[in-house]
Amino acid sequence: SEFRNPETGTHIERMARYAQIIAEALGLGYERAEEIYRAAPMHDVGKLGIPDAILMKPGPLGPEESRVMRLHPVIGYDILKGSSSPLIELGAEIALSHHERWDGGGYPYGLKGEAIPLSGRIVAVADVYDALTTRRCYKSPWTAAAAQAALQENKGVHFDPRCVDALLSRWAEVAEVQLLLPDPPLTSAFPGGDA
């Protein structure tokens, strides 16, 4: 399902930290994990090209709205690609690939398994974990245990099993991120507010 709130700064910071934790747990090294942390916040930049009526819709999207929403990875890639900055290039890769699924059922290209860039596989787990455990205008937050179970259930289906195991292996760090970066009160997160 789509998690399409106008994302809070804390959501972006949390998911970037989770991505960094996964990268470190996979043994990618401090520098690469830091690059993933810095590039992960660019994952949804393509939502700039999606009409507010779709982005802010509180209920489920219709087929045409879903089709438009599914353009955001390609739009994000088009915004970021061709940069001389390796960090922006990594952001472009993440933007394009973070909705692909391990089983090939994702979008925009239906890439499968190792064909999906590792950065995108890492951010997919980080982004969905944060979306599940966060309150949204149309859903209550899931408990950490329920979100863990959902990740486990989707290992080898939606997610790269190694990326799920990596996040779960650093559970104390994940819990600390949640504690240190809570969401602002709901009232300030609505469109038209100052947040």
C-alpha positions in Angstrom: 0.0 0.0 0.0 1.0 3.6 -0.5 2.1 5.8 2.4 1.7 9.3 1.0 1.4 11.8 3.8 3.2 15.1 3.2 6.2 13.7 4.9 7.4 15.2 8.2 11.1 16.1 8.6 11.2 13.5 11.4 10.0 10.8 9.0 12.8 11.6 6.6 15.4 11.8 9.3 14.3 8.5 10.9 14.1 6.5 7.6 17.6 7.9 6.6 18.9 6.7 10.0 17.3 3.3 9.5 18.9 3.1 6.0 22.3 3.9 7.6 21.8 1.2 10.3 21.0 -1.4 7.6 24.0 -0.4 5.5 26.3 -0.7 8.5 24.8 -4.0 9.5 25.4 -5.3 6.0 29.1 -4.5 6.4 29.2 -1.7 3.7 31.5 0.3 5.8 31.2 3.7 7.6 31.6 5.9 4.5 29.1 4.1 2.3 26.6 3.9 5.1 27.0 7.7 5.6 26.5 8.3 1.9 23.3 6.2 2.0 22.2 8.2 5.1 22.7 11.5 3.2 21.1 10.3 -0.1 18.1 8.5 1.4 16.1 11.7 2.1 16.0 12.3 -1.7 13.9 9.1 -2.2 10.6 10.8 -2.7 11.7 14.0 -4.4 9.6 12.9 -7.4 6.4 13.6 -5.4 7.1 17.2 -6.3 5.6 16.3 -9.7 2.5 14.7 -8.3 -0.7 16.8 -7.9 -1.6 17.7 -4.4 -5.1 16.3 -4.9 -3.5 12.8 -5.2 -0.7 13.3 -2.7 -3.0 14.6 0.1 -6.0 12.3 -0.6 -7.0 10.8 2.7 -8.7 7.7 1.2 -7.5 5.0 -1.2 -6.4 6.1 -4.7 -8.4 5.1 -7.8 -6.7 3.3 -10.7 -5.8 6.5 -12.6 -4.5 8.2 -9.4 -2.4 5.1 -8.6 -0.9 5.3 -12.1 0.0 8.9 -11.6 1.4 8.2 -8.1 3.6 5.4 -9.5 5.3 8.0 -11.7 7.1 9.5 -8.7 10.2 7.3 -8.8 10.9 8.2 -12.5 10.1 11.9 -11.9 12.6 11.8 -9.0 15.2 10.1 -11.1 14.8 12.7 -13.8 15.2 15.6 -11.3 18.4 14.1 -9.9 20.1 12.2 -12.7 23.2 13.5 -14.5 24.7 15.3 -11.5 28.4 15.6 -11.1 27.9 14.9 -7.4 28.2 11.2 -6.5 25.8 11.8 -3.6 23.1 13.2 -5.9 23.7 10.3 -8.3 23.1 7.9 -5.4 19.9 9.8 -4.6 18.8 9.4 -8.2 19.4 5.6 -7.9 17.4 5.4 -4.7 14.6 7.6 -6.0 14.2 5.3 -9.0 14.5 1.9 -7.2 12.9 2.2 -3.7 9.5 0.9 -4.9 10.9 -2.1 -6.6 10.1 -5.4 -4.9 12.4 -8.4 -4.3 9.8 -10.7 -6.1 9.6 -8.5 -9.1 6.2 -7.1 -8.3 7.3 -3.5 -7.7 7.5 -0.4 -9.9 8.5 1.4 -12.1 10.4 -1.5 -13.9 9.5 -4.7 -12.1 13.1 -5.4 -11.3 13.7 -8.5 -9.3 16.2 -9.6 -6.5 19.8 -8.5 -7.1 18.8 -6.6 -10.2 17.5 -3.9 -7.8 20.3 -1.6 -6.7 21.3 -2.4 -3.1 20.7 1.3 -2.1 17.0 0.9 -3.2 16.6 -2.4 -1.4 18.0 -0.8 1.8 15.7 2.3 1.6 12.6 0.1 0.8 13.0 -1.6 4.2 13.8 1.7 6.1 10.9 3.6 4.4 8.2 1.0 5.0 9.3 0.3 8.6 9.0 3.9 9.4 5.7 4.3 7.6 4.2 1.3 9.5 5.3 2.6 12.9 4.2 6.2 12.3 0.8 7.7 12.8 -0.8 9.0 9.6 -4.0 10.9 9.1 -5.6 7.6 7.9 -4.0 5.1 10.2 -2.7 4.5 13.7 0.9 3.6 14.2 1.8 -0.1 14.3 3.7 -1.4 17.3 7.4 -2.2 16.7 6.5 -5.9 17.2 3.7 -5.8 14.5 6.0 -3.9 12.1 8.8 -6.4 12.7 6.4 -9.3 12.0 5.3 -7.5 8.7 9.0 -7.2 7.7 9.6 -10.9 8.5 6.5 -11.9 6.5 7.6 -9.9 3.5 11.2 -11.2 3.5 11.9 -12.5 0.0 8.6 -11.1 -1.2 8.7 -7.3 -0.9 12.1 -7.1 0.7 15.7 -8.3 0.3 15.9 -10.8 3.2 19.4 -9.6 4.0 18.2 -6.0 4.5 15.4 -7.1 6.8 17.8 -9.3 8.9 20.3 -6.3 9.0 17.6 -4.0 10.4 16.4 -6.6 12.9 20.0 -7.3 14.0 20.4 -3.7 15.2 17.2 -3.5 17.1 18.5 -1.4 20.0 19.7 1.3 17.6 16.3 1.3 15.7 14.5 1.7 19.0 16.8 4.6 20.0 16.1 6.4 16.7 12.3 6.1 17.4 12.8 7.5 20.9 15.0 10.4 19.9 13.0 11.4 16.8 9.3 11.4 17.6 6.8 13.0 15.3 5.4 16.4 16.1 1.8 16.6 17.4 -0.6 15.8 14.6 -2.2 19.3 14.4 1.0 20.9 13.2 1.5 18.3 10.4 -1.6 19.3 8.5 -1.3 21.1 5.1 -1.8 24.8 5.7 -0.1 24.7 9.1 3.3 26.2 9.8 5.0 22.8 10.1 
